[in-house]
Amino acid sequence: MTDLRSNLRVKNITLRNRLVMPPMTTNKATHDGEVTKDLIKHYNERAKYPGMIIVEHSYVDPGGKLSVKQLGIHDDDKIPGLRKLSESIYEKGCIPCIQITHSGGACDPEIIGKTPVSSSSDWYAGKDVKSLNIEEMQDIKECFRDAARRAKDAGFPAVEVHGAHGFLLNQFASPLTNRRDDDYGGTRDKILKFPLEVVESVKNEIGEMVLMYRMGACDEREDGFSLEHAKYFGKKLENAGVDIIDVSGGLCGSRPERYQGEQGYYVPYAEEVKKSVNLPVIGVGGIIEPEFADSLVREERVDLVAVGRAMLKDPEWGSELLR
């Protein structure tokens, strides 16, 4: 029987078990996005037991930076530090992945030094946001592609494109935030076009590396991104060459207030996406009990389980079950 201890082969990598540490912001990088000793220590301490660690969201372009000490992957001078980070995770027998992102309209103009950009300019009430033109979108695609190349050069065998939690690609994919009337808005296929183009650009750059996508599977609003959208998008991602889909929240974020205290609150979405694709799917959402995580794999609801806040609090989380 497959359980949390079971290994998983995906292309040319083998995860020793089905536990994943998801990307969580530490703000332990420098102001310029450089890897620090504290950041390496943070991940090294938590790499002893999971099958994979997805390193926190790393900005592909200074215009998409979310926080002052966010990790960066926007310049080649970041590669040496990122290589030290990936090697420190590998040393513990854990597969390192890195998440690449652009925060779009969620950015603070005081941090990026200019007006934030997004799919549309009229959805952020009370905030000045600029709608991207086609040329600017092409530039951002290049930023994602270049970031993926840096991940490869830094020794990461896997890269995750961030399309959840209300950041730029999520802003394109949600009908609540994408109000464009060109080829990138207006219909279900058109609002997914830019995220899929980014995926294609990254895929073309990384070759046989494992490509993951973090999907914002719900907005928690009837007129927003829905479960049916998620299942449709999942198939599109599979056809685009994505190897693992990581299912989380959309504009509602990673931890909606109404779900607090509930374990596995995004698992039902992951479970449905899993039914629509033929590739591994990650479930997540406030999971704190190793036995519960194990049951999700045993019952074949998901293929991998991401445990975040509990692993932040306890680097030894799940050790008794996984030893």
C-alpha positions as CSV (number, residue, x, y, z in Angstrom):
1,M,0.0,0.0,0.0
2,T,1.2,3.5,-0.8
3,D,1.5,5.7,2.2
4,L,3.4,8.8,3.4
5,R,6.7,6.7,3.6
6,S,6.5,5.6,0.0
7,N,9.0,7.0,-2.5
8,L,7.9,8.6,-5.7
9,R,9.7,8.8,-9.0
10,V,9.0,11.8,-11.2
11,K,11.1,11.9,-14.4
12,N,14.7,11.8,-13.2
13,I,14.3,12.4,-9.5
14,T,13.1,10.2,-6.7
15,L,11.4,11.6,-3.6
16,R,12.2,9.3,-0.6
17,N,8.7,9.9,0.8
18,R,5.5,11.8,0.1
19,L,6.0,14.7,2.5
20,V,6.7,18.1,1.1
21,M,7.6,21.3,2.9
22,P,5.8,24.0,0.9
23,P,7.2,27.4,0.1
24,M,6.9,29.8,3.1
25,T,8.4,33.3,3.3
26,T,11.2,33.6,5.9
27,N,12.5,37.1,5.0
28,K,15.9,35.8,5.8
29,A,17.5,37.0,2.5
30,T,19.4,40.3,2.2
31,H,17.8,43.4,1.0
32,D,19.1,42.5,-2.5
33,G,17.6,39.0,-2.4
34,E,20.9,37.2,-1.6
35,V,21.0,33.9,0.2
36,T,22.3,34.2,3.8
37,K,23.7,31.8,6.3
38,D,20.5,32.0,8.3
39,L,18.4,31.1,5.3
40,I,20.6,28.0,4.6
41,K,20.5,27.0,8.2
42,H,16.6,27.3,8.2
43,Y,16.3,24.9,5.3
44,N,19.1,22.6,6.3
45,E,17.4,22.0,9.7
46,R,14.2,21.0,8.0
47,A,15.6,18.8,5.2
48,K,16.2,15.7,7.3
49,Y,12.8,14.1,6.8
50,P,10.7,15.5,3.9
51,G,11.0,14.0,0.4
52,M,11.0,17.5,-1.1
53,I,11.5,21.1,0.1
54,I,10.1,23.9,-2.1
55,V,12.2,26.9,-1.3
56,E,10.1,30.1,-0.7
57,H,8.8,32.3,-3.5
58,S,11.8,34.0,-5.2
59,Y,11.1,37.1,-7.3
60,V,12.0,36.9,-11.0
61,D,12.1,40.7,-11.5
62,P,12.6,43.6,-9.0
63,G,9.2,45.0,-10.2
64,G,7.6,41.8,-8.8
65,K,9.3,41.9,-5.4
66,L,6.8,41.5,-2.5
67,S,8.9,42.1,0.7
68,V,12.1,43.8,1.7
69,K,14.1,40.7,2.4
70,Q,12.5,38.4,-0.1
71,L,14.7,35.8,-1.8
72,G,15.7,36.8,-5.3
73,I,16.4,34.8,-8.5
74,H,16.4,37.8,-10.8
75,D,20.1,38.1,-11.5
76,D,23.0,35.8,-12.3
77,D,24.9,37.0,-9.2
78,K,22.3,35.2,-7.1
79,I,23.3,31.8,-8.5
80,P,26.3,31.0,-6.2
81,G,24.2,31.5,-3.1
82,L,21.3,29.6,-4.5
83,R,23.7,26.7,-5.3
84,K,24.9,26.6,-1.7
85,L,21.2,26.5,-0.6
86,S,20.3,23.6,-3.0
87,E,23.4,21.7,-2.0
88,S,22.6,22.1,1.7
89,I,19.2,20.5,1.2
90,Y,20.6,17.7,-1.0
91,E,23.0,16.9,1.8
92,K,20.2,15.6,3.9
93,G,18.8,13.4,1.1
94,C,15.9,15.8,0.4
95,I,15.0,17.0,-3.1
96,P,15.3,20.8,-3.4
97,C,12.8,22.7,-5.6
98,I,12.6,26.5,-5.9
99,Q,9.4,28.5,-6.5
100,I,9.7,31.5,-8.9
101,T,7.2,34.3,-8.8
102,H,6.1,37.8,-9.7
103,S,3.7,39.4,-7.2
104,G,2.1,41.8,-9.7
105,G,-0.5,44.1,-8.2
106,A,0.1,42.8,-4.7
107,C,3.5,44.7,-4.7
108,D,4.1,47.7,-2.5
109,P,5.2,50.7,-4.6
110,E,7.5,51.8,-1.9
111,I,9.4,48.5,-2.1
112,I,9.6,48.3,-5.9
113,G,10.0,52.0,-6.5
114,K,7.2,52.3,-9.1
115,T,3.5,51.5,-9.8
116,P,2.7,47.8,-9.5
117,V,1.6,46.0,-12.6
118,S,-1.2,43.5,-13.1
119,S,-3.6,41.8,-15.6
120,S,-5.9,44.8,-15.3
121,S,-5.8,48.3,-13.7
122,D,-9.3,48.6,-12.3
123,W,-9.7,45.8,-9.7
124,Y,-7.5,47.0,-6.8
125,A,-9.8,49.4,-5.0
126,G,-7.9,52.4,-3.6
127,K,-4.6,51.2,-5.1
128,D,-2.8,52.5,-8.2
129,V,-2.1,49.5,-10.4
130,K,-1.0,49.5,-14.0
131,S,-2.4,47.1,-16.6
132,L,0.4,45.3,-18.4
133,N,0.7,45.8,-22.2
134,I,1.7,42.9,-24.5
135,E,5.4,44.0,-24.7
136,E,5.6,44.2,-20.9
137,M,4.1,40.7,-20.6
138,Q,6.7,39.3,-23.0
139,D,9.4,40.9,-20.8
140,I,8.0,39.2,-17.7
141,K,7.9,35.8,-19.5
142,E,11.5,36.3,-20.2
143,C,12.1,37.0,-16.5
144,F,10.5,33.7,-15.6
145,R,12.5,31.9,-18.2
146,D,15.8,33.4,-17.1
147,A,14.9,32.6,-13.4
148,A,14.3,29.0,-14.4
149,R,17.7,28.9,-16.1
150,R,19.3,30.2,-12.9
151,A,17.5,27.6,-10.8
152,K,19.0,24.9,-13.2
153,D,22.5,26.5,-12.9
154,A,22.1,26.6,-9.1
155,G,21.6,22.8,-9.0
156,F,17.8,22.7,-8.4
157,P,16.3,19.6,-10.1
158,A,12.9,21.1,-9.9
159,V,11.2,24.5,-10.3
160,E,7.7,25.6,-9.3
161,V,5.9,28.4,-11.0
162,H,3.8,30.3,-8.5
163,G,0.2,30.8,-9.8
164,A,-1.6,31.1,-6.5
165,H,-2.3,33.4,-3.5
166,G,-3.3,36.4,-5.5
167,F,0.0,37.1,-7.2
168,L,0.5,38.0,-10.9
169,L,-0.2,34.7,-12.7
170,N,-3.2,34.2,-10.3
171,Q,-4.3,37.7,-11.2
172,F,-4.5,36.7,-14.8
173,A,-6.2,33.4,-14.2
174,S,-9.0,34.7,-12.0
175,P,-12.1,36.3,-13.6
176,L,-12.3,38.6,-10.6
177,T,-9.0,40.3,-11.4
178,N,-8.6,39.8,-15.1
179,R,-10.8,42.3,-16.9
180,R,-8.9,42.5,-20.1
181,D,-10.7,42.7,-23.5
182,D,-7.8,41.5,-25.6
183,D,-6.4,38.0,-26.3
184,Y,-5.6,37.6,-22.6
185,G,-9.0,38.1,-21.1
186,G,-12.8,37.6,-21.4
187,T,-13.1,33.9,-21.8
188,R,-11.9,30.9,-19.7
189,D,-9.2,30.1,-22.3
190,K,-8.0,33.6,-22.7
191,I,-7.6,34.3,-19.0
192,L,-5.4,31.2,-18.7
193,K,-3.3,32.1,-21.8
194,F,-0.6,34.1,-20.1
195,P,0.0,31.7,-17.2
196,L,0.3,28.9,-19.8
197,E,2.7,30.9,-21.9
198,V,4.9,31.4,-18.8
199,V,4.8,27.7,-18.2
200,E,5.8,27.0,-21.8
201,S,8.7,29.5,-21.6
202,V,10.0,27.9,-18.4
203,K,9.5,24.4,-19.8
204,N,11.5,25.2,-22.9
205,E,14.3,26.5,-20.7
206,I,14.6,23.7,-18.2
207,G,14.3,20.6,-20.5
208,E,14.1,17.5,-18.4
209,M,14.0,19.2,-15.0
210,V,10.8,18.6,-13.0
211,L,8.3,21.4,-13.6
212,M,5.7,22.2,-11.0
213,Y,2.9,24.7,-10.9
214,R,1.2,26.1,-7.8
215,M,-2.4,26.6,-8.7
216,G,-4.8,28.9,-6.9
217,A,-7.7,26.5,-7.1
218,C,-10.4,28.7,-5.5
219,D,-11.1,32.4,-4.8
220,E,-13.9,31.6,-2.2
221,R,-16.3,33.7,-4.2
222,E,-19.1,32.4,-6.5
223,D,-18.0,34.7,-9.4
224,G,-14.3,33.9,-9.0
225,F,-12.0,31.0,-9.9
226,S,-13.9,27.8,-9.2
227,L,-13.3,24.1,-8.8
228,E,-14.5,23.6,-12.4
229,H,-11.9,26.2,-13.5
230,A,-9.3,24.3,-11.5
231,K,-10.0,20.9,-13.1
232,Y,-10.0,22.5,-16.6
233,F,-6.7,24.4,-15.9
234,G,-5.2,21.2,-14.4
235,K,-5.6,19.4,-17.8
236,K,-4.2,22.4,-19.6
237,L,-1.1,22.4,-17.3
238,E,-0.6,18.7,-17.9
239,N,-0.8,19.2,-21.7
240,A,1.7,22.1,-21.3
241,G,4.3,19.7,-19.7
242,V,3.8,20.3,-16.0
243,D,5.0,17.3,-14.0
244,I,3.4,18.0,-10.6
245,I,0.4,20.3,-9.6
246,D,0.5,21.9,-6.2
247,V,-3.0,22.9,-5.3
248,S,-3.6,25.8,-2.9
249,G,-5.8,28.9,-2.6
250,G,-6.3,31.7,-5.1
251,L,-7.2,35.3,-4.3
252,C,-8.3,34.1,-0.9
253,G,-4.7,33.3,0.0
254,S,-3.1,30.4,1.7
255,R,-4.9,30.7,5.0
256,P,-8.5,32.0,4.8
257,E,-9.9,32.9,8.1
258,R,-12.9,30.6,7.8
259,Y,-10.7,27.5,7.5
260,Q,-8.5,28.1,10.5
261,G,-8.5,25.1,12.8
262,E,-9.5,22.7,10.0
263,Q,-6.9,20.2,8.7
264,G,-6.5,19.7,4.9
265,Y,-8.8,22.5,3.9
266,Y,-7.5,22.6,0.3
267,V,-7.3,18.8,-0.1
268,P,-10.9,18.5,-1.6
269,Y,-9.7,20.8,-4.4
270,A,-6.5,18.8,-4.9
271,E,-8.6,15.6,-4.9
272,E,-10.8,16.8,-7.7
273,V,-7.9,18.1,-9.7
274,K,-6.2,14.8,-9.3
275,K,-9.2,13.1,-10.9
276,S,-8.8,15.2,-14.0
277,V,-5.1,14.7,-14.6
278,N,-2.6,11.9,-14.9
279,L,0.2,13.3,-12.8
280,P,1.0,13.7,-9.1
281,V,-0.9,16.3,-7.1
282,I,0.0,17.9,-3.8
283,G,-2.6,18.6,-1.1
284,V,-2.2,21.2,1.6
285,G,-4.0,23.3,4.2
286,G,-3.3,23.5,7.9
287,I,-2.2,19.9,8.3
288,I,-0.7,19.3,11.8
289,E,-1.1,15.6,12.4
290,P,1.3,13.1,10.7
291,E,-1.4,10.4,10.9
292,F,-3.8,12.6,9.0
293,A,-1.1,13.4,6.3
294,D,-0.5,9.6,6.0
295,S,-4.2,8.9,5.6
296,L,-4.5,11.3,2.7
297,V,-1.9,9.3,0.7
298,R,-3.2,5.9,1.9
299,E,-6.7,6.8,0.7
300,E,-5.3,8.1,-2.6
301,R,-6.9,11.5,-2.1
302,V,-3.6,13.1,-3.1
303,D,-0.1,11.9,-4.1
304,L,1.9,14.2,-1.9
305,V,1.2,16.2,1.2
306,A,2.5,19.6,2.0
307,V,3.0,20.5,5.7
308,G,3.9,24.2,6.3
309,R,3.4,26.0,9.6
310,A,3.8,22.8,11.6
311,M,7.2,22.3,10.0
312,L,8.1,25.9,10.7
313,K,7.4,25.3,14.4
314,D,9.0,21.9,14.5
315,P,11.8,20.8,12.1
316,E,11.4,17.3,13.4
317,W,7.7,17.1,12.4
318,G,6.7,13.6,11.2
319,S,10.1,12.1,12.2
320,E,8.5,9.2,14.2
321,L,6.4,8.2,11.2
322,L,9.1,8.7,8.6
323,R,12.2,7.2,10.3
